[in-house]
Amino acid sequence: MRVIICGAGRVGQGIARQLAREFHDITMVDEATELIERVQIDLDVQGVIGNAAYPETLKAAGADTAEMLIAVTHLDEINMVICQVADTLFKVPTKIARVRAKAYLERANSDLFSREGFPIDLLISPELEVADAILQRIKSPGALSSITFEKGELQILGMRVDNQSPLLNVELNRIADLYPELQARIVGIKRDTRVFAPNGDDKLEVNDAAYVAVSKRDRQKLYRLFNKSQDESRRIIIVGGGNIGVSVASQIEKQGGARVRLIEASSERAEKAVSSLKQTVVINGDGLSRDILDEAGIAGADILIAVTNDDKTNMLIGKLAKRLGAKRAHVLVNSSELVTLAGELNIDAVLDPRSLSVSRILTKLRRGRIVSVQSLEDGEAEIVEGITLDTSSLINQPISYDALPDGVNAAALVRDDTLFFPSPDLTVQPKDRLFIFHEASQTRLVEQYFRTSTNFF
């Protein structure tokens, strides 16, 4: 697919890196010469220097033959205009724009993004997506990550394996026999730097990050098997009073049951946060200051969430918070190079806005009846949700361990609103909603499972 990405900043580069891995034809547009030169070398993509809102710039980027345009410049209004120009002058079929301002995203203004308004097929808002991801993690204490499907009835949790877990050194095939009432299934493992879909005879090792599909009712049982705390986060500290921090605090207030302290260094932002929040205590100060963290009650905090605009500051705040007594620290990091340092700094989880945006874009790119895509581990693996049709090669086939090709594992299946986990006697039927974990190398194979006809490819 021919794709134009307008904006070569961190988000644009993250999207380009993932799409380039899948061998899409990528052209990046930016006014900054140094950024275009960098992406051409680092990502092996084509580059055009110029203002992407100008027709001549889009024409130079190949908009007349592009199948998708993604506008992720720093300005919402420019992204909106880019999509308008791409539609009106070049008839680009699919247009995606990053829009961050809450005023544009309010439901009352939804008609703004339609065929009669700005012709944008998909809006991405990394800040709101990160806020949603944070709320999911607050609801899933002890998990490295949390992805929810089927209105919360199914979750994919990232769980760290310690030396006290009863699942340690147990063949995955045996877990169902040992815990027959447990509706859960280990579908992926990250070991050191490798991410893979395990076979039935694989075993968990200490420090593995296991991706586990689990039903809502059995989540607490799963926590016990991984020796993780089941206590809900009642005392929460947020560092960063921007869109993400205020949005998270506001949602927690609506849900109730937790005490929130928000720290913001800018006095202007702190005042805005005070006017937006009703129950949250807002502290104007430096989140790297021990005195400020003490004032917020860091020693008794269940979780600290660092979401300032600086990756390194977030990492340092997370490390300091853990040293001062916070049970968990989750930090916002845009740089993939810094993500690998989280474990060394005793940080429990990293929030990556790029991966959240990439996941939504990948859903638009996937062929066949694929409903959603969740990118994992910087694109090394994915969770795909798709609907099986009569033409799928999976029909009447089992989906237990080792029944699927290497690099692919079935996580769960929904049939007639009932959730099933793979077992030797469970076979796929048409119209099943199937959830699959797969390594990046198996993307095309998984697409074919949900193809619309035998001649689709």
N, C-alpha and C positions, 0 to 999 in steps of 0.2 A: 504494500500500500504506500502511496505517495503522501507524505505528511509534512506540513509546514508548521514549525514551532516558532512563534513570535515572542521573543524574550529569552535571552541566553543567560539569565541569572541562575540561582541555585535550583529553583523549581523547574525551569526550562531544561537545564542540564540533566537533572534527575530523570525527567520524562524522556529526554533524548537518549540517555544511556540505556534505559530499559527497552525502548522501541528499537534501538540499533541492534541490541542483542537478538531481536527477533527478525532481523534482516529487512526491516521496513526502509524505504527510501526517504531519508530525513533531510530537510533543509531548514536551517536555523536563521532567523533574522533578528538583528539587533543593531542599534546605533553605535554601540561601543566596539571599536575595531579590535581592541585587545581581547574582548570576550569571544568574538567570532573567530579570531585566530586561534584561541585556546581550544574551542570546541572542535574546530576542524582537525586539530592535531590529536587531542585527547579522545574524541569520540568518533573520529572518522566519518563526519557528516559534512554535507555541503553548507556553505555559509554565504549570507548576503548582508552587506552593511547598509543600513538605512532605516528610515522610519516606516514601520510595518503598516501604518495607517494610510500611507501614500499608495495610490494605485500602481505607480510605476515600480515601487519596491516589491509589492506582492507579485506583479507580473514577472519581475526579474527572478523571484523565488519559485516561479512555476505554478502560480495559483490557477492558471487556466487548465491545468491537468491534475491538480491536487485532489485527493479524495477526502482529506481531513485537514483542518486548520485548528491549531491550538494557540490561543492568545494568552500569554502569561507574563506580560510586561508588568511593571510596578504600578501602573495606573489603571484603575477600573475602567475609566471612560475611554482610554485608548484601546483597551481590549474590546470594548463594546463596538467602537467604531471600526476596528479591524474586521470584526465578524460581519458588520454591515457591508463594508466594501467587498469582502470576500464573497458574500452572497449576491449582492446586487450586480457587481461587475464580472465576477468570475464563476458564479454558480457552484461554489465549493459545496459538496453534498453535506458534509458534517462539520459543524463549527462548535468549538469548545472555548469557553472563556473563564479566566479566573476573575471573580468579583468578590471583593472583601467587605465593602461598606455595608453595614447593616441596613441602611436606608434603602438600598437596592434589593436586599434579600427578604424584606418583610413580605408576608403573604399578601398583604393588601396591594402590593406592587407587582404581583406575579405576571400580570398581563404585559408588563414592560418587555418581557423576554418571550416573544411569540412571533408568529408570522406577520402579525400586524405591527409589532414593535421591533425590537432588535432580534434578528433571526439567529438565536443561539440555541443549539440543540442540547447542550449540557453546560450547566454552571458548576464550577468547582470553587470552593471556598476553603482553603487549607486551614484557616483559623477555626472555623466552625467544625470542620472534620476532626481536628486535633482535640477540640473541646469535647466532642462526642466520645472520642477514644479515651480521653481522661476519665470521663464519667463511667464508661464501661469498666475501666480498671479499678476505679474506686469501689465499684460493686463486686469486683472479683479480687479481694485481697489475697496476696500471696502469689498471684499469677504474674508472669512476665508480660503477657499480652492477652487480650480478650477480644474475640470477634463473635458477634451475635447473629443468629439466623432464626427464621421461623418465629418471630415475635418473642425471642428470648428462650424458646423451648430447646434450642440447640446452640451450644457454644463451642468454639475452638479456642482452647486455653493453651498458652505457652507456660510450661511448668519446669522449674529448675529441679534437677535430681540431686539430692544430697545423700550422704552415706547412711542415713537412717530410714530411707524409703523402703517399704516392703516389696516394691517392684524392682529393686536393684538386682541386676543379674538374673532376672526371670525372662525366659523366652516369651516374646509377645504372644505367640500362639497359645500359651498356657494361661494367660491372664483371665480369659473368659471362663476357663474351667475352675480356676482358683476363686474367682469372684463372679459366680453365675448371675447374680442379681444386679450387677453393675452395668448400667448403660453407658459405656464409654469405650473409646478405642484410640490407641496411640497410632497416629498416621504419619508423623514426621519427626525427625530428630536433627538437631544441630549439635555437632560434636566438633569442638575446636572451631575451625573455619568452614567445615564441610556441612552442607545441608542435604539430607537425603530422605527418601521414602523407604522405611525399613521393611525387611522381609519378616516372615513369621518366626524364623529362628534367631532373629537379632535380639539383643538384650540391651537394656538401659545401663549406662555407666555414670559414675559420679561426675557432676558438672555438666551433663547433657542438658540441653533445653529440649523438652519433649512437647510436640504439638498434639494435643489430645482433644478429640471430639467427645462431648459429654452432654447428656440430657440435663435440663434444668434441675430435675428432682434429685439427681445423683452428684451434683457439683460438690456438696459437702463431703460425701464419701471419697470423692477423688482427692480433695484437699488432704484428707487423712492419709491416703495412700502415698502422697508425695510429702507428707510430714510438714504441711503448710498451715499457717494460722487461718482460722475461719472467722476471726473477729472482724466486724465491719469497721470501716474507717469513720470514727466519730470526731476526731480532732484533726483538722486539715489546715495546713499552711500552704498558701499559694504565693509564690514570688513572681511578680510581673503583673502589672495592672492594665495591660493592653486588652485587645479584643478577646484573646483566649482566656486570660485570667479572669476578667469580669464575667464572661459568658459562663465559665465553669462555676464561679461563685454564685451567680444568679440561679443556675439550675439546681445547685445544691440547696439553696434557700427554698426553692419551690418544693423540693422533695422532702425537706425537713430531716430532723434527726441527727444533724452534724453541726459542729461548731467550726466556723471558718475564720481564719485570719489571713488578710491579704497584705503583702508588703510591696510597695511601689516607690522607687527612688525619685521619680519626677513629682514635684508638688502639684503640677497642673493635672497630671494623670491621676494622682491620688485623689484630688478634689472631684474629678469626674467619676471616679469609682465610688466615692462616698455618695454622690447624687444618684448613682444608678443602683446601688445596693441598699437593702433595708436592714438586714441582720448581721452582715459581715463586718467585722472590725477591720478597718483600713489603717495601716501603719505607713507613714511616709518615712522611708529610710532605705538604706543599702542592705540588700539581702545577703551580702557577704560580710556584714558586720555581726560579730557574735552578740553584741549587746541588743541589736535589733531582733535577731533570731530568738534570743532569750526572752525579750519582751513579748514575742509572739507565742512563746510557750513551746519551743522546739524540743525540749527534753521529754515532753509528754505527747508529742505529735504522733499520730498513727501513720500519717503520710505527708511528705513535703513534695510539692509540685513546682518545679522551676521552669517558667515560661517567659523569660525575658527575651529581648531581641538578640542576645549574644550567646552563642553556643558555649564558648569557653566559660563564661560567667555561670551559665546554668550547670555545667559540669562541676565547677568548683563549689557552687552552692550546695549541690547534691552531696558531694563528699563531706563538706563541713557539717551539713545537717545530720548525716549518719553518725559522724564523730560526736556530735552534741546530743545524741539520744533519739533521733527520729527513727521509727521502726522501718519505714520505707522511704525511698527517694526516687521520684520519677522526673526525668528532665527532658526538655525539648532540645533536639539537636538536628540541624539541617545538614551538617557536614558528615558524609559517610566515613571520612578518615577518623573522625573523633568517636564514632559509635563504638569502635572496637576497644576503646579505652574505658568504657563504662564499667566493666567487670573489675578492672584493676583499681578503680576509684570507689568500689563498693556501692555503686549505683544499681538499683534494682531493675529499672526499666528505662528505655529510651523511647521518646516519642518523635517520629520522623514524619513531618508534614508532607514531604515529597512522596513517600510510599503510599500515603492515603490518597493523594491526588492521582498518582499513577494507577492505583487500583480502579478508580472510577473511569479513567480513560481507557484502560485495558478492556473493560466491559464493553465499551463502544467498538473496540477493534476486533473483538473475538467474533468468529463466524459461528453459524448455527444457533441453536436455542440455548445460548449461554445467558443466564440471568444476571450473574454478578461474578466479579473477580476480586480477590484480595491478594495483593502482592506481599510476599514475606521475605525477610532477610535480604533487603536491597535487591529484590528481583530474582533471588536464587531459587525460589519456590513460590507456588501459588495455591490458594484454595479457590476452586471453581464450583459454582452452583449452576447446574444446567438441567434441562428437561429432556428426557429421552424420547425419541420418536421411533416409529416402527422400523425405520431404516438403520437404527444404531446397531453396531456390531456387538453391543453389550446385551441386547435383548435375549432373555432366557439363559444368560450366563451368570455364574456365581461371582461375587465380588469380595470374597474373603482374602486374607493374606495369601500372597503368591498366586492368586487366580488372575491378577492383572499383570501387565508387563512391569519390568523393573523400572523404578522411578515413579510409579503411580500407586496410590492407595485410596480406596474408597473410605470416606469418613462416616457417612450416614446416608439414609434414603428416606424420603417422605412419600407415602402412598395413601391417597384418600385421607389426608390430614393426620395420618398416624406416622410417628417417627420410628424407624427401624435402624439397628446397627448391623453391619455385615456379620454374617454367620455362614457356615458351610451350606445350609439349606435355603438361603435367601438368594433369589435370582432377580435380575432386573426385568421390569416390564415397561411397555410403552406408557408415557405420561408420568413416569416416576420423576420426582425432583431429587437429583443425585448430587451429593457433595463429594468432591475429589481433591485430595492433596497430591500435587505432582511437582517434580523437579522441573526447572526451566527448560531443560533439554527435551521434555515430553509435551511441550505446549501444543504442537501441531497434532499429535496423536490424540490428546484430550479433546481438542476442537472437533475431531472427526467423530468422537463418541456422540456428539450432539448435532451432527450435521443434519441439514433439512432434507436431503435426498441423496441417493447413491451417486448422483452425478455432480454433487455440490463442488467437489474439488477437481 
